[in-house]
Amino acid sequence: MGNLGCGCSGSMAKVIERPETTCTTEGKAVSELRQWPVQLHLVPPTAPYFQNADILICADCVAFAMGSTHQELLKGKGLAIACPKLDDTTAYVDKLAHIFSANAIKSVTVAIMEVPCCRGLDIMVREALQKSGMDIPLESITIGINGERRN
């Protein structure tokens, strides 16, 4: 099968409109995701969901360990997920610096797991903030492997 020349439609930046609710009528938690894509390799640095936004840079495992991730961390934020251990993170600092400098970012929250390899994501975000030259408030959150917030 040849190249169709159209790229992957799953990589196109999309804003997801969500009503202001916390539960469906069946009592199920609702998604607070406001965009697509979410993987740091795929998010466009100038995507509309980053403009004038609070951003969550989240380790992949956080959402699985912490059941309330959507309501406690993601609600109202632009998102980029990454794994500092398994991803090729070579370009992450530069990409994050571009996101920080190209948009009017209100705040950045980094959510990582308590495992040592996850610290790399927090370090990359701090390096990117410094490289961007922007003065953006930063909050770092650590999640325990049992899903509890450590700080």
MODELLER restraints for C-alpha pairs under 7 A, 6 or more apart:
rsr = mdl.restraints
at = mdl.atoms
rsr.add(forms.Gaussian(group=physical.xy_distance, feature=features.Distance(at['CA:10:A'], at['CA:37:A']), mean=6.96, stdev=0.5))
rsr.add(forms.Gaussian(group=physical.xy_distance, feature=features.Distance(at['CA:11:A'], at['CA:37:A']), mean=5.82, stdev=0.5))
rsr.add(forms.Gaussian(group=physical.xy_distance, feature=features.Distance(at['CA:11:A'], at['CA:42:A']), mean=6.20, stdev=0.5))
rsr.add(forms.Gaussian(group=physical.xy_distance, feature=features.Distance(at['CA:12:A'], at['CA:37:A']), mean=6.95, stdev=0.5))
rsr.add(forms.Gaussian(group=physical.xy_distance, feature=features.Distance(at['CA:13:A'], at['CA:36:A']), mean=5.57, stdev=0.5))
rsr.add(forms.Gaussian(group=physical.xy_distance, feature=features.Distance(at['CA:13:A'], at['CA:37:A']), mean=6.08, stdev=0.5))
rsr.add(forms.Gaussian(group=physical.xy_distance, feature=features.Distance(at['CA:13:A'], at['CA:44:A']), mean=6.88, stdev=0.5))
rsr.add(forms.Gaussian(group=physical.xy_distance, feature=features.Distance(at['CA:13:A'], at['CA:47:A']), mean=6.40, stdev=0.5))
rsr.add(forms.Gaussian(group=physical.xy_distance, feature=features.Distance(at['CA:14:A'], at['CA:35:A']), mean=5.36, stdev=0.5))
rsr.add(forms.Gaussian(group=physical.xy_distance, feature=features.Distance(at['CA:14:A'], at['CA:36:A']), mean=5.02, stdev=0.5))
rsr.add(forms.Gaussian(group=physical.xy_distance, feature=features.Distance(at['CA:15:A'], at['CA:34:A']), mean=5.73, stdev=0.5))
rsr.add(forms.Gaussian(group=physical.xy_distance, feature=features.Distance(at['CA:15:A'], at['CA:35:A']), mean=4.37, stdev=0.5))
rsr.add(forms.Gaussian(group=physical.xy_distance, feature=features.Distance(at['CA:15:A'], at['CA:36:A']), mean=6.58, stdev=0.5))
rsr.add(forms.Gaussian(group=physical.xy_distance, feature=features.Distance(at['CA:15:A'], at['CA:49:A']), mean=6.49, stdev=0.5))
rsr.add(forms.Gaussian(group=physical.xy_distance, feature=features.Distance(at['CA:16:A'], at['CA:34:A']), mean=4.48, stdev=0.5))
rsr.add(forms.Gaussian(group=physical.xy_distance, feature=features.Distance(at['CA:16:A'], at['CA:35:A']), mean=5.01, stdev=0.5))
rsr.add(forms.Gaussian(group=physical.xy_distance, feature=features.Distance(at['CA:17:A'], at['CA:34:A']), mean=6.31, stdev=0.5))
rsr.add(forms.Gaussian(group=physical.xy_distance, feature=features.Distance(at['CA:22:A'], at['CA:29:A']), mean=6.54, stdev=0.5))
rsr.add(forms.Gaussian(group=physical.xy_distance, feature=features.Distance(at['CA:22:A'], at['CA:30:A']), mean=6.27, stdev=0.5))
rsr.add(forms.Gaussian(group=physical.xy_distance, feature=features.Distance(at['CA:23:A'], at['CA:29:A']), mean=4.97, stdev=0.5))
rsr.add(forms.Gaussian(group=physical.xy_distance, feature=features.Distance(at['CA:23:A'], at['CA:30:A']), mean=5.72, stdev=0.5))
rsr.add(forms.Gaussian(group=physical.xy_distance, feature=features.Distance(at['CA:24:A'], at['CA:30:A']), mean=6.61, stdev=0.5))
rsr.add(forms.Gaussian(group=physical.xy_distance, feature=features.Distance(at['CA:31:A'], at['CA:70:A']), mean=6.31, stdev=0.5))
rsr.add(forms.Gaussian(group=physical.xy_distance, feature=features.Distance(at['CA:32:A'], at['CA:70:A']), mean=5.40, stdev=0.5))
rsr.add(forms.Gaussian(group=physical.xy_distance, feature=features.Distance(at['CA:32:A'], at['CA:71:A']), mean=6.90, stdev=0.5))
rsr.add(forms.Gaussian(group=physical.xy_distance, feature=features.Distance(at['CA:32:A'], at['CA:74:A']), mean=6.26, stdev=0.5))
rsr.add(forms.Gaussian(group=physical.xy_distance, feature=features.Distance(at['CA:32:A'], at['CA:75:A']), mean=5.16, stdev=0.5))
rsr.add(forms.Gaussian(group=physical.xy_distance, feature=features.Distance(at['CA:34:A'], at['CA:78:A']), mean=6.87, stdev=0.5))
rsr.add(forms.Gaussian(group=physical.xy_distance, feature=features.Distance(at['CA:35:A'], at['CA:49:A']), mean=6.77, stdev=0.5))
rsr.add(forms.Gaussian(group=physical.xy_distance, feature=features.Distance(at['CA:37:A'], at['CA:43:A']), mean=5.72, stdev=0.5))
rsr.add(forms.Gaussian(group=physical.xy_distance, feature=features.Distance(at['CA:38:A'], at['CA:79:A']), mean=5.90, stdev=0.5))
rsr.add(forms.Gaussian(group=physical.xy_distance, feature=features.Distance(at['CA:38:A'], at['CA:80:A']), mean=4.96, stdev=0.5))
rsr.add(forms.Gaussian(group=physical.xy_distance, feature=features.Distance(at['CA:38:A'], at['CA:81:A']), mean=5.92, stdev=0.5))
rsr.add(forms.Gaussian(group=physical.xy_distance, feature=features.Distance(at['CA:39:A'], at['CA:80:A']), mean=5.48, stdev=0.5))
rsr.add(forms.Gaussian(group=physical.xy_distance, feature=features.Distance(at['CA:39:A'], at['CA:81:A']), mean=4.88, stdev=0.5))
rsr.add(forms.Gaussian(group=physical.xy_distance, feature=features.Distance(at['CA:39:A'], at['CA:82:A']), mean=6.20, stdev=0.5))
rsr.add(forms.Gaussian(group=physical.xy_distance, feature=features.Distance(at['CA:40:A'], at['CA:80:A']), mean=4.97, stdev=0.5))
rsr.add(forms.Gaussian(group=physical.xy_distance, feature=features.Distance(at['CA:40:A'], at['CA:81:A']), mean=5.54, stdev=0.5))
rsr.add(forms.Gaussian(group=physical.xy_distance, feature=features.Distance(at['CA:40:A'], at['CA:82:A']), mean=5.86, stdev=0.5))
rsr.add(forms.Gaussian(group=physical.xy_distance, feature=features.Distance(at['CA:45:A'], at['CA:95:A']), mean=6.88, stdev=0.5))
rsr.add(forms.Gaussian(group=physical.xy_distance, feature=features.Distance(at['CA:45:A'], at['CA:98:A']), mean=6.25, stdev=0.5))
rsr.add(forms.Gaussian(group=physical.xy_distance, feature=features.Distance(at['CA:45:A'], at['CA:99:A']), mean=4.66, stdev=0.5))
rsr.add(forms.Gaussian(group=physical.xy_distance, feature=features.Distance(at['CA:46:A'], at['CA:99:A']), mean=6.54, stdev=0.5))
rsr.add(forms.Gaussian(group=physical.xy_distance, feature=features.Distance(at['CA:46:A'], at['CA:102:A']), mean=6.41, stdev=0.5))
rsr.add(forms.Gaussian(group=physical.xy_distance, feature=features.Distance(at['CA:46:A'], at['CA:103:A']), mean=6.83, stdev=0.5))
rsr.add(forms.Gaussian(group=physical.xy_distance, feature=features.Distance(at['CA:49:A'], at['CA:78:A']), mean=5.72, stdev=0.5))
rsr.add(forms.Gaussian(group=physical.xy_distance, feature=features.Distance(at['CA:50:A'], at['CA:78:A']), mean=5.76, stdev=0.5))
rsr.add(forms.Gaussian(group=physical.xy_distance, feature=features.Distance(at['CA:50:A'], at['CA:103:A']), mean=6.34, stdev=0.5))
rsr.add(forms.Gaussian(group=physical.xy_distance, feature=features.Distance(at['CA:50:A'], at['CA:105:A']), mean=6.95, stdev=0.5))
rsr.add(forms.Gaussian(group=physical.xy_distance, feature=features.Distance(at['CA:51:A'], at['CA:103:A']), mean=4.87, stdev=0.5))
rsr.add(forms.Gaussian(group=physical.xy_distance, feature=features.Distance(at['CA:51:A'], at['CA:104:A']), mean=5.57, stdev=0.5))
rsr.add(forms.Gaussian(group=physical.xy_distance, feature=features.Distance(at['CA:51:A'], at['CA:105:A']), mean=6.47, stdev=0.5))
rsr.add(forms.Gaussian(group=physical.xy_distance, feature=features.Distance(at['CA:52:A'], at['CA:103:A']), mean=6.53, stdev=0.5))
rsr.add(forms.Gaussian(group=physical.xy_distance, feature=features.Distance(at['CA:52:A'], at['CA:104:A']), mean=4.62, stdev=0.5))
rsr.add(forms.Gaussian(group=physical.xy_distance, feature=features.Distance(at['CA:52:A'], at['CA:105:A']), mean=5.16, stdev=0.5))
rsr.add(forms.Gaussian(group=physical.xy_distance, feature=features.Distance(at['CA:52:A'], at['CA:106:A']), mean=6.10, stdev=0.5))
rsr.add(forms.Gaussian(group=physical.xy_distance, feature=features.Distance(at['CA:53:A'], at['CA:77:A']), mean=6.47, stdev=0.5))
rsr.add(forms.Gaussian(group=physical.xy_distance, feature=features.Distance(at['CA:53:A'], at['CA:78:A']), mean=6.44, stdev=0.5))
rsr.add(forms.Gaussian(group=physical.xy_distance, feature=features.Distance(at['CA:53:A'], at['CA:104:A']), mean=7.00, stdev=0.5))
rsr.add(forms.Gaussian(group=physical.xy_distance, feature=features.Distance(at['CA:53:A'], at['CA:105:A']), mean=5.15, stdev=0.5))
rsr.add(forms.Gaussian(group=physical.xy_distance, feature=features.Distance(at['CA:53:A'], at['CA:106:A']), mean=5.49, stdev=0.5))
rsr.add(forms.Gaussian(group=physical.xy_distance, feature=features.Distance(at['CA:54:A'], at['CA:77:A']), mean=5.03, stdev=0.5))
rsr.add(forms.Gaussian(group=physical.xy_distance, feature=features.Distance(at['CA:54:A'], at['CA:78:A']), mean=6.27, stdev=0.5))
rsr.add(forms.Gaussian(group=physical.xy_distance, feature=features.Distance(at['CA:54:A'], at['CA:105:A']), mean=6.12, stdev=0.5))
rsr.add(forms.Gaussian(group=physical.xy_distance, feature=features.Distance(at['CA:54:A'], at['CA:106:A']), mean=5.10, stdev=0.5))
rsr.add(forms.Gaussian(group=physical.xy_distance, feature=features.Distance(at['CA:54:A'], at['CA:107:A']), mean=4.72, stdev=0.5))
rsr.add(forms.Gaussian(group=physical.xy_distance, feature=features.Distance(at['CA:54:A'], at['CA:108:A']), mean=5.95, stdev=0.5))
rsr.add(forms.Gaussian(group=physical.xy_distance, feature=features.Distance(at['CA:55:A'], at['CA:77:A']), mean=5.08, stdev=0.5))
rsr.add(forms.Gaussian(group=physical.xy_distance, feature=features.Distance(at['CA:55:A'], at['CA:78:A']), mean=4.63, stdev=0.5))
rsr.add(forms.Gaussian(group=physical.xy_distance, feature=features.Distance(at['CA:55:A'], at['CA:79:A']), mean=5.75, stdev=0.5))
rsr.add(forms.Gaussian(group=physical.xy_distance, feature=features.Distance(at['CA:55:A'], at['CA:107:A']), mean=6.19, stdev=0.5))
rsr.add(forms.Gaussian(group=physical.xy_distance, feature=features.Distance(at['CA:55:A'], at['CA:108:A']), mean=4.85, stdev=0.5))
rsr.add(forms.Gaussian(group=physical.xy_distance, feature=features.Distance(at['CA:55:A'], at['CA:109:A']), mean=6.17, stdev=0.5))
rsr.add(forms.Gaussian(group=physical.xy_distance, feature=features.Distance(at['CA:56:A'], at['CA:74:A']), mean=6.63, stdev=0.5))
rsr.add(forms.Gaussian(group=physical.xy_distance, feature=features.Distance(at['CA:56:A'], at['CA:77:A']), mean=6.17, stdev=0.5))
rsr.add(forms.Gaussian(group=physical.xy_distance, feature=features.Distance(at['CA:56:A'], at['CA:78:A']), mean=6.11, stdev=0.5))
rsr.add(forms.Gaussian(group=physical.xy_distance, feature=features.Distance(at['CA:56:A'], at['CA:79:A']), mean=4.91, stdev=0.5))
rsr.add(forms.Gaussian(group=physical.xy_distance, feature=features.Distance(at['CA:56:A'], at['CA:80:A']), mean=6.43, stdev=0.5))
rsr.add(forms.Gaussian(group=physical.xy_distance, feature=features.Distance(at['CA:56:A'], at['CA:108:A']), mean=5.92, stdev=0.5))
rsr.add(forms.Gaussian(group=physical.xy_distance, feature=features.Distance(at['CA:56:A'], at['CA:109:A']), mean=4.78, stdev=0.5))
rsr.add(forms.Gaussian(group=physical.xy_distance, feature=features.Distance(at['CA:56:A'], at['CA:110:A']), mean=5.89, stdev=0.5))
rsr.add(forms.Gaussian(group=physical.xy_distance, feature=features.Distance(at['CA:57:A'], at['CA:79:A']), mean=6.00, stdev=0.5))
rsr.add(forms.Gaussian(group=physical.xy_distance, feature=features.Distance(at['CA:57:A'], at['CA:80:A']), mean=4.97, stdev=0.5))
rsr.add(forms.Gaussian(group=physical.xy_distance, feature=features.Distance(at['CA:57:A'], at['CA:81:A']), mean=5.76, stdev=0.5))
rsr.add(forms.Gaussian(group=physical.xy_distance, feature=features.Distance(at['CA:57:A'], at['CA:109:A']), mean=6.12, stdev=0.5))
rsr.add(forms.Gaussian(group=physical.xy_distance, feature=features.Distance(at['CA:57:A'], at['CA:110:A']), mean=4.78, stdev=0.5))
rsr.add(forms.Gaussian(group=physical.xy_distance, feature=features.Distance(at['CA:57:A'], at['CA:111:A']), mean=6.36, stdev=0.5))
rsr.add(forms.Gaussian(group=physical.xy_distance, feature=features.Distance(at['CA:58:A'], at['CA:80:A']), mean=6.30, stdev=0.5))
rsr.add(forms.Gaussian(group=physical.xy_distance, feature=features.Distance(at['CA:58:A'], at['CA:81:A']), mean=4.74, stdev=0.5))
rsr.add(forms.Gaussian(group=physical.xy_distance, feature=features.Distance(at['CA:58:A'], at['CA:82:A']), mean=6.42, stdev=0.5))
rsr.add(forms.Gaussian(group=physical.xy_distance, feature=features.Distance(at['CA:58:A'], at['CA:110:A']), mean=5.75, stdev=0.5))
rsr.add(forms.Gaussian(group=physical.xy_distance, feature=features.Distance(at['CA:58:A'], at['CA:111:A']), mean=4.74, stdev=0.5))
rsr.add(forms.Gaussian(group=physical.xy_distance, feature=features.Distance(at['CA:58:A'], at['CA:112:A']), mean=6.23, stdev=0.5))
rsr.add(forms.Gaussian(group=physical.xy_distance, feature=features.Distance(at['CA:59:A'], at['CA:81:A']), mean=5.59, stdev=0.5))
rsr.add(forms.Gaussian(group=physical.xy_distance, feature=features.Distance(at['CA:59:A'], at['CA:82:A']), mean=5.13, stdev=0.5))
rsr.add(forms.Gaussian(group=physical.xy_distance, feature=features.Distance(at['CA:59:A'], at['CA:83:A']), mean=5.42, stdev=0.5))
rsr.add(forms.Gaussian(group=physical.xy_distance, feature=features.Distance(at['CA:59:A'], at['CA:111:A']), mean=6.17, stdev=0.5))
rsr.add(forms.Gaussian(group=physical.xy_distance, feature=features.Distance(at['CA:59:A'], at['CA:112:A']), mean=5.11, stdev=0.5))
rsr.add(forms.Gaussian(group=physical.xy_distance, feature=features.Distance(at['CA:60:A'], at['CA:81:A']), mean=5.67, stdev=0.5))
rsr.add(forms.Gaussian(group=physical.xy_distance, feature=features.Distance(at['CA:60:A'], at['CA:82:A']), mean=5.56, stdev=0.5))
rsr.add(forms.Gaussian(group=physical.xy_distance, feature=features.Distance(at['CA:60:A'], at['CA:83:A']), mean=5.66, stdev=0.5))
rsr.add(forms.Gaussian(group=physical.xy_distance, feature=features.Distance(at['CA:62:A'], at['CA:112:A']), mean=6.40, stdev=0.5))
rsr.add(forms.Gaussian(group=physical.xy_distance, feature=features.Distance(at['CA:62:A'], at['CA:113:A']), mean=6.15, stdev=0.5))
rsr.add(forms.Gaussian(group=physical.xy_distance, feature=features.Distance(at['CA:62:A'], at['CA:143:A']), mean=6.77, stdev=0.5))
rsr.add(forms.Gaussian(group=physical.xy_distance, feature=features.Distance(at['CA:63:A'], at['CA:69:A']), mean=5.45, stdev=0.5))
rsr.add(forms.Gaussian(group=physical.xy_distance, feature=features.Distance(at['CA:65:A'], at['CA:145:A']), mean=6.14, stdev=0.5))
rsr.add(forms.Gaussian(group=physical.xy_distance, feature=features.Distance(at['CA:65:A'], at['CA:146:A']), mean=6.38, stdev=0.5))
rsr.add(forms.Gaussian(group=physical.xy_distance, feature=features.Distance(at['CA:65:A'], at['CA:147:A']), mean=4.59, stdev=0.5))
rsr.add(forms.Gaussian(group=physical.xy_distance, feature=features.Distance(at['CA:66:A'], at['CA:147:A']), mean=4.16, stdev=0.5))
rsr.add(forms.Gaussian(group=physical.xy_distance, feature=features.Distance(at['CA:66:A'], at['CA:148:A']), mean=6.69, stdev=0.5))
rsr.add(forms.Gaussian(group=physical.xy_distance, feature=features.Distance(at['CA:84:A'], at['CA:117:A']), mean=6.78, stdev=0.5))
rsr.add(forms.Gaussian(group=physical.xy_distance, feature=features.Distance(at['CA:84:A'], at['CA:118:A']), mean=6.05, stdev=0.5))
rsr.add(forms.Gaussian(group=physical.xy_distance, feature=features.Distance(at['CA:84:A'], at['CA:120:A']), mean=5.67, stdev=0.5))
rsr.add(forms.Gaussian(group=physical.xy_distance, feature=features.Distance(at['CA:84:A'], at['CA:121:A']), mean=5.52, stdev=0.5))
rsr.add(forms.Gaussian(group=physical.xy_distance, feature=features.Distance(at['CA:85:A'], at['CA:117:A']), mean=5.98, stdev=0.5))
rsr.add(forms.Gaussian(group=physical.xy_distance, feature=features.Distance(at['CA:93:A'], at['CA:124:A']), mean=5.56, stdev=0.5))
rsr.add(forms.Gaussian(group=physical.xy_distance, feature=features.Distance(at['CA:93:A'], at['CA:125:A']), mean=6.73, stdev=0.5))
rsr.add(forms.Gaussian(group=physical.xy_distance, feature=features.Distance(at['CA:93:A'], at['CA:127:A']), mean=6.52, stdev=0.5))
rsr.add(forms.Gaussian(group=physical.xy_distance, feature=features.Distance(at['CA:93:A'], at['CA:128:A']), mean=4.83, stdev=0.5))
rsr.add(forms.Gaussian(group=physical.xy_distance, feature=features.Distance(at['CA:94:A'], at['CA:128:A']), mean=6.50, stdev=0.5))
rsr.add(forms.Gaussian(group=physical.xy_distance, feature=features.Distance(at['CA:96:A'], at['CA:125:A']), mean=6.91, stdev=0.5))
rsr.add(forms.Gaussian(group=physical.xy_distance, feature=features.Distance(at['CA:96:A'], at['CA:128:A']), mean=5.61, stdev=0.5))
rsr.add(forms.Gaussian(group=physical.xy_distance, feature=features.Distance(at['CA:97:A'], at['CA:128:A']), mean=4.47, stdev=0.5))
rsr.add(forms.Gaussian(group=physical.xy_distance, feature=features.Distance(at['CA:97:A'], at['CA:129:A']), mean=5.99, stdev=0.5))
rsr.add(forms.Gaussian(group=physical.xy_distance, feature=features.Distance(at['CA:97:A'], at['CA:131:A']), mean=6.03, stdev=0.5))
rsr.add(forms.Gaussian(group=physical.xy_distance, feature=features.Distance(at['CA:97:A'], at['CA:132:A']), mean=4.66, stdev=0.5))
rsr.add(forms.Gaussian(group=physical.xy_distance, feature=features.Distance(at['CA:98:A'], at['CA:132:A']), mean=6.83, stdev=0.5))
rsr.add(forms.Gaussian(group=physical.xy_distance, feature=features.Distance(at['CA:100:A'], at['CA:129:A']), mean=6.89, stdev=0.5))
rsr.add(forms.Gaussian(group=physical.xy_distance, feature=features.Distance(at['CA:100:A'], at['CA:132:A']), mean=6.26, stdev=0.5))
rsr.add(forms.Gaussian(group=physical.xy_distance, feature=features.Distance(at['CA:100:A'], at['CA:134:A']), mean=6.92, stdev=0.5))
rsr.add(forms.Gaussian(group=physical.xy_distance, feature=features.Distance(at['CA:101:A'], at['CA:132:A']), mean=5.47, stdev=0.5))
rsr.add(forms.Gaussian(group=physical.xy_distance, feature=features.Distance(at['CA:101:A'], at['CA:134:A']), mean=6.45, stdev=0.5))
rsr.add(forms.Gaussian(group=physical.xy_distance, feature=features.Distance(at['CA:105:A'], at['CA:136:A']), mean=6.87, stdev=0.5))
rsr.add(forms.Gaussian(group=physical.xy_distance, feature=features.Distance(at['CA:106:A'], at['CA:136:A']), mean=6.52, stdev=0.5))
rsr.add(forms.Gaussian(group=physical.xy_distance, feature=features.Distance(at['CA:107:A'], at['CA:136:A']), mean=5.59, stdev=0.5))
rsr.add(forms.Gaussian(group=physical.xy_distance, feature=features.Distance(at['CA:107:A'], at['CA:137:A']), mean=4.92, stdev=0.5))
rsr.add(forms.Gaussian(group=physical.xy_distance, feature=features.Distance(at['CA:107:A'], at['CA:138:A']), mean=6.06, stdev=0.5))
rsr.add(forms.Gaussian(group=physical.xy_distance, feature=features.Distance(at['CA:108:A'], at['CA:136:A']), mean=6.96, stdev=0.5))
rsr.add(forms.Gaussian(group=physical.xy_distance, feature=features.Distance(at['CA:108:A'], at['CA:137:A']), mean=6.24, stdev=0.5))
rsr.add(forms.Gaussian(group=physical.xy_distance, feature=features.Distance(at['CA:108:A'], at['CA:138:A']), mean=4.88, stdev=0.5))
rsr.add(forms.Gaussian(group=physical.xy_distance, feature=features.Distance(at['CA:108:A'], at['CA:139:A']), mean=6.39, stdev=0.5))
rsr.add(forms.Gaussian(group=physical.xy_distance, feature=features.Distance(at['CA:109:A'], at['CA:138:A']), mean=5.76, stdev=0.5))
rsr.add(forms.Gaussian(group=physical.xy_distance, feature=features.Distance(at['CA:109:A'], at['CA:139:A']), mean=4.71, stdev=0.5))
rsr.add(forms.Gaussian(group=physical.xy_distance, feature=features.Distance(at['CA:109:A'], at['CA:140:A']), mean=5.80, stdev=0.5))
rsr.add(forms.Gaussian(group=physical.xy_distance, feature=features.Distance(at['CA:110:A'], at['CA:122:A']), mean=6.29, stdev=0.5))
rsr.add(forms.Gaussian(group=physical.xy_distance, feature=features.Distance(at['CA:110:A'], at['CA:139:A']), mean=6.23, stdev=0.5))
rsr.add(forms.Gaussian(group=physical.xy_distance, feature=features.Distance(at['CA:110:A'], at['CA:140:A']), mean=4.75, stdev=0.5))
rsr.add(forms.Gaussian(group=physical.xy_distance, feature=features.Distance(at['CA:110:A'], at['CA:141:A']), mean=6.03, stdev=0.5))
rsr.add(forms.Gaussian(group=physical.xy_distance, feature=features.Distance(at['CA:111:A'], at['CA:140:A']), mean=6.04, stdev=0.5))
rsr.add(forms.Gaussian(group=physical.xy_distance, feature=features.Distance(at['CA:111:A'], at['CA:141:A']), mean=4.72, stdev=0.5))
rsr.add(forms.Gaussian(group=physical.xy_distance, feature=features.Distance(at['CA:111:A'], at['CA:142:A']), mean=5.86, stdev=0.5))
rsr.add(forms.Gaussian(group=physical.xy_distance, feature=features.Distance(at['CA:112:A'], at['CA:118:A']), mean=5.76, stdev=0.5))
rsr.add(forms.Gaussian(group=physical.xy_distance, feature=features.Distance(at['CA:112:A'], at['CA:119:A']), mean=6.99, stdev=0.5))
rsr.add(forms.Gaussian(group=physical.xy_distance, feature=features.Distance(at['CA:112:A'], at['CA:141:A']), mean=6.33, stdev=0.5))
rsr.add(forms.Gaussian(group=physical.xy_distance, feature=features.Distance(at['CA:112:A'], at['CA:142:A']), mean=5.05, stdev=0.5))
rsr.add(forms.Gaussian(group=physical.xy_distance, feature=features.Distance(at['CA:112:A'], at['CA:143:A']), mean=6.13, stdev=0.5))
rsr.add(forms.Gaussian(group=physical.xy_distance, feature=features.Distance(at['CA:113:A'], at['CA:142:A']), mean=5.42, stdev=0.5))
rsr.add(forms.Gaussian(group=physical.xy_distance, feature=features.Distance(at['CA:113:A'], at['CA:143:A']), mean=4.74, stdev=0.5))
rsr.add(forms.Gaussian(group=physical.xy_distance, feature=features.Distance(at['CA:113:A'], at['CA:144:A']), mean=5.97, stdev=0.5))
rsr.add(forms.Gaussian(group=physical.xy_distance, feature=features.Distance(at['CA:113:A'], at['CA:145:A']), mean=6.79, stdev=0.5))
rsr.add(forms.Gaussian(group=physical.xy_distance, feature=features.Distance(at['CA:114:A'], at['CA:142:A']), mean=5.73, stdev=0.5))
rsr.add(forms.Gaussian(group=physical.xy_distance, feature=features.Distance(at['CA:114:A'], at['CA:143:A']), mean=5.73, stdev=0.5))
rsr.add(forms.Gaussian(group=physical.xy_distance, feature=features.Distance(at['CA:114:A'], at['CA:144:A']), mean=5.21, stdev=0.5))
rsr.add(forms.Gaussian(group=physical.xy_distance, feature=features.Distance(at['CA:114:A'], at['CA:145:A']), mean=6.74, stdev=0.5))
rsr.add(forms.Gaussian(group=physical.xy_distance, feature=features.Distance(at['CA:141:A'], at['CA:151:A']), mean=6.08, stdev=0.5))
rsr.add(forms.Gaussian(group=physical.xy_distance, feature=features.Distance(at['CA:142:A'], at['CA:149:A']), mean=6.08, stdev=0.5))
rsr.add(forms.Gaussian(group=physical.xy_distance, feature=features.Distance(at['CA:142:A'], at['CA:150:A']), mean=5.37, stdev=0.5))
rsr.add(forms.Gaussian(group=physical.xy_distance, feature=features.Distance(at['CA:142:A'], at['CA:151:A']), mean=6.16, stdev=0.5))
rsr.add(forms.Gaussian(group=physical.xy_distance, feature=features.Distance(at['CA:143:A'], at['CA:149:A']), mean=4.59, stdev=0.5))
rsr.add(forms.Gaussian(group=physical.xy_distance, feature=features.Distance(at['CA:143:A'], at['CA:150:A']), mean=5.54, stdev=0.5))
rsr.add(forms.Gaussian(group=physical.xy_distance, feature=features.Distance(at['CA:144:A'], at['CA:150:A']), mean=6.14, stdev=0.5))
